[in-house]
Amino acid sequence: MDTRRSTNTRMVDDKSLLTYEDLSAIIDLTLWAGQLLLQHGAETQRIEETVHRLGTGMGCNWMDVMVSSNTIVVTAISGHQFRTKLRRVPALTINMAVIDAVNTLSRRVSTGELDWLQVRAELQRISTTPPRYNRWLVVAMVALSCAAFSRLAGGDWAVFGVTFVAASTAMVVRQELTRHHFNTLMMVTITAFIAALVVSSATLLGLSANLELAMAASVLLLVPGVPLINAVEDLIKGHLVTGMAQSMTGILVSACIALGLLLAIWLTGVGGL
């Protein structure tokens, strides 16, 4: 007990106590940073470490952070004062550039390079930074990668071409549905259905004898790689709730991909895929 009391005394003495208003500003900024991380695909451990580093770098004695699949809760502590706030993250996407920018920002704050006003400006800049790549370049590169996979799997050039067209069409559909804030599972099902329709149409035209490779490769853009990787990392590091939630997300997305393919095969009557 004496050891804990002396540790708490040193923790309070190491930094000047923050006012209630300063605590409010800092917890809003740390929640903003945590929201950006969670929204764009960071794993739980990174969110906790980054938010903690950011808060203590701005003057808090301690930061308690709790992360769920779509919610982040932060408690900022300065001496005997504390503030607790919760923020829900409704839409989850993948953007590693945002994660890297927020993580770099937290390290700059921890070294005393930025104050909380500058942190607010940096978070605003990160939040409003437009996508690095043009959407049509993304469509072309995603389609090319799917088509290349079909070629590596043993497909001929006809399979390569069909996969490229199906994947590019699916990617455009996915971008539009995402822009209109469709439910993620519905978006995955519709996108897989469109990709399968394109491949089924090519099968009816007799363009190749092994277009089942194109069917599989054209929906690779929907595979939930990041959620599944984060799920494994969270489970290994002891974040069981978020790990299981991420695992279930991966399973549901995979099931929706299969459902979209099944609907297209059933509608067109194309067998053997």
N, C-alpha and C positions, 0 to 999 in steps of 0.2 A: 504493500500500500504506500509506504514512504517513497519507494522508487518511482511509482506512478505519479505521485504528487510532485516530486522534484522534476520529473520529466515534463509534466504539464506546466510547471512554473517556468522552465527554460523555454518551452514552446511559446508561451505568452511573451516572455521577455525578449525573444530573438527578433520580433517584429513589432512595430508600433500598432496599437489597436486601431481597427477600422471603425468608422462611423456606420450607423445603420444604413445611411444612404449609399455609402461606398460599397457595403456588402450587397445591397440590392443591385447596384450597377454591375458588380463583379459576377454575381450569380446569373444575371441575365446574359452576360457575355459568355460565360462558361457553358450555359445551357445552349446558347446559339452554336457554339463550337461543337458541342456534343451532338446536337441535332444534325449538323452538317455531316459529321462522321458517320452517325447511324444511318442517315438517309442515303449516303452514297457507298455503303457496303463495307465499312470498317468492322473488324471483329471486336468483341467485347473488351478484351484486354487492352487493345490500343485505345479505345474510347476512354476507359477508366484512367489509363496512364496520362493521356493527353489532357483530359479535363482537369485532373489533379495537378499536373505540371502548370497548366495555365492559371488556375486559381491561386495556387501558392506563389506563383511568380508575380501575381498582381497584389500580394500582400496578405492573403489568408493564411492562418496558421495550419489549417487542414481542410481537405475536401473529401466528403464521402459521396461516392457515385454509385448508383444502381442502374443497370441497363437491362431492359427486357427486349423483346423482339421488335416493338414499335414505340417504346416509351423510355425516357431517361429521367431519372430523379437525382438531383444534386443538392447537397447540404454544404453551405460555405460557413466555416467557423473562424472567428477571430476573437481570441480570448474567451470570454464567457457569452459572447453573442453568436447567434447563428441564424441563418436563413435557409429555408428548404423550399425548393420549387420543383415542379414536374412539367415536362413537356412531351406531348405526343407527336410522333412522326408518322403522318398519314401515308406518304408515298415513299417507296424505297426504290432507288435506282443504283447503278454502278458508275462511279466516276473516281478513279484512282488519283486523278490530278487534284481534286478537292481534298481528298484524304491527306495527300502529301503536303498540300499548302497549309492546312490546319495544323498538321503535326510540326511543320517547320516553324509556323507562327508560335506555337507553344514553347518551342526551344528558344526562340528569340526572346520571348517574355521571361523565361526562367533565368536568362543571363542578364536581365535588367535593361535590355535594349529598347523595349517599348513600354509605355504606360497604358492605362486602360482606355484612354481616349484614342490612342493610336491603334490599339487592338480592335476597337469598334470599327474604325475606318478600314482596317485590313479585312475583318470579317465581312464587311459590306462589299468590299472589292471581290473577295472570293465568292460570295453568294451571287454576285451579278456578272461574273466573268462568263462570256459566251462560250459555247463549245469550241474546243480547239480545232476540230475538223469539220469541214462542210458535210452536211447530211448525205449528199450524193457520193462523196468520197467514201463515207462509212458504208453505204449500201454496196458500192463496187468492191471494197475490200472484204466485207463480210461474205458476199457472194463468191468472190474469188477463193477465199479460204475454204468455204464449203465445197466448191467445185474441185479444188486441189485435193481435198480429203477423199472425194469420190474417185479421183484418179489414182491416188495412193492405195485405195482399197481394191483396185483392179478394174475399175470402169474404163470404157473406151472414151474416145473424144465426144461421141454422141451423149454419153452419160455426163461427161464434163459440162457440155453445153446446156443440157436440160437442168442439171443441178444449179448452174450459174443463174439461169432464168428463174427457176423456182425460188432459189434463196434470195435473189434480189427483189422479186415480187413480195416474198414474205417479209423481208426487212422493211420495205416501204409500208406495208400494211401495219407492221408492228410500230413503226415510228408514228404513224397517223393515229393509231388507237391509243398509244401512250400520250400523245399530245392532247387527246380528248379525254384523258383521265379514265379510261376504261379499267374495270377490275382486272387485276393481273392475271388471274386464272382464265377469265374469259378471253383476254387478249391472247394468251398462249394458245388456247384451243382454236380460236379463229385463225391465227397466223399459221398454225400447223395444218389446219384444214385447207387454207389457200395454197400452201406449198404442195400439199399432197394432190390437190386438184390439178395443178400445173403438171406434175409428174404423171398423173393418171391420164391426162390429155395426151401427153407425149407417148404413153404406152399404147393408147388407142390408135395413134398415128403410125405405130410400128417403127419408131426411130431407133430402137435398140432392144436387144433381147434380155438385158440384165439391168433394167431401170430400177430394180429394188435398191440398188446402191444409191441412186439419185434420191429415192424416197427417204432413205436414212440420212444421207448427207445434207439434204436441203433444210432439215429442221435442227441442225447442230447449233444454229444461232440462238435457239431457245433453251438449250441445255443449261440448267441452273448451276453453273460451275462455282461461282463465288459463294452463294449460300451453302453449298455442300462443303466447300473448303472451310468456310467460317464455322460451320457446324462441327467439323472434326476438331478444329483448333479450340473452340469453346469447350467441347466435351473433355478434351485432353487437359485443358487448363482449369477445369473444375466449374465452369459456368454451365451447369447442367440444364437450367431452364431455357436459356437462350440457345444452347446447343441443340436441345430437342426441338425447339421451335423452328430453328433453321433447317434441321433435318426434315421436319414435317413439311416445310415450305418446298424443299427440294423434291420430296416424294409427290406432293400435290402437283407441282409444275410438270414433273415427268409423266404423271397420270394424264394431265391435260394434253400433253403432246401426243400421247398414245390415243386419246379420245379423238383429237382432231384428225389424225391419220385414219383411224377406224371409220369415222363418219365419211371422209372422202372416198375411201375404198368401197364402203357400202353404197354411196350415192352413184358412183360411176360403174360399179360392178366389175372393176378391174381386179382380178385375182392374181395370186402369185407374188404379191409385193410384201 
